[in-house]
Amino acid sequence: MPPVGLLQLAVSGGEVSGLQDGQSSSSKQGGPVGGEALGHLIETTDELVVQLNQDLTACHGPMVIPMVSSTAAAGRSLAAMAFPERRMRRLRRTPALRRLVAETRLGVDDLVLPAFVRQGIDEPRPIGSLPGVVQHTRESLRKEARRLVDLGVPGLLLFGVPTVKDAEGSQAFDRDGIVQLALRDVRDEVGDALVLMADLCLDEYTDSGHCGVLDASGQPDNDRTLDLYGRVALAQADAGADVCAPSGMMDGQVAAIRRALDGGGHEQVAIVAYAAKYASALYGPFRDAVDVSIAGGGDRRGYQQDPRNRREALAEVQLDLDEGADVVMVKPALAYLDIIAALRAAVDIPVAAYHVSGEYSMLKAAAERGWIDHDAVALEHLTSIKRAGADLIFTYLAAEAAEVLQG
Ligand code: PBG
């Protein structure tokens, strides 16, 4: 088959770049396509079109892809479409024009708010490194859920902060663990108006601060941890979660959770898999939010992904798909837009991105100093995450962004 990419370039005229060797050296350097080079380009492309039509006709019946020379002769010549006839600024002239041609639309419907609920407190507690975010009481979380519904935000992701931690993280799957209680509260408060998601991991609940139960070497024991994840999934689903969101990066976690959910009669509970989750320094403020520090100053590089890798993310996602993920997530977001775009191209299911605590805190800190315009940068960042290919965005900015978007 001829290279269709080249055809598209040639047919679209004007901007000719990325040509293959021998086609046009002047255009490769970004200059205008000269008459001779253009003639050659059209000829070569027409040959490719003829070949393409033959190939396609053999497979699909008669094809009608026009040859480039006829396109050029029938209308304007390709060269005439360049400046000054072609002016990109025409469509940027007024706000209404810009709205009409906008390729990306960020809306309230895209947003999920991650929130923290802490056991055993009477007042919400501010989180120093996450200005504007609190550890909720059960009561204040109910109010927050109500506010989200009023703002039109469709999703809420819950993290729990228990009073007691142990080796297995048993509060994560206790029927009366803080997240399970909060799920029941919020469901009672808002019914189905919010999609209730529960982060499914053990790090908030283990005394080691790791995402699983440890083996003799002090690293999470993958397979024993999977059993516990299954129990957490059941507890969350029993408490009314619409979605379990496994974030622990254990191999096989999606399959183990799907099996546990289906075995417990929760076929309808969906899995939003933190599929491409990187070992990022941008999670720093989150660890304050959930009072987690890894014992002995360890890190999660033994299970989360290496930020240097891209192909590995595609392999992770393929596995999660095969194991039954309903949505795949990339985390963090802004430094990983290439990964979001790669996933969007690779899968048919929704792609989520998590704009994480450090991304939020950097924005807040710079805005607090008056160095940047908070709302403008917030919208630019979230829009860029959407443009890269995310269908839904987890962000601590969800409520504020909803206010700006609707205001
Ligand atoms: C693990 C988990 C983390 C985050 C979400 N789920 C922390 C980690 O992996 O160390 C980070 C979220 C954020 O930084 O906003 N349960």
Residues whose N, C-alpha, C, O or C-beta is under 5 A from the ligand:
A	BS01	PBG	C201 D203 S247 L282 Y283 F286 V356 S357 G358
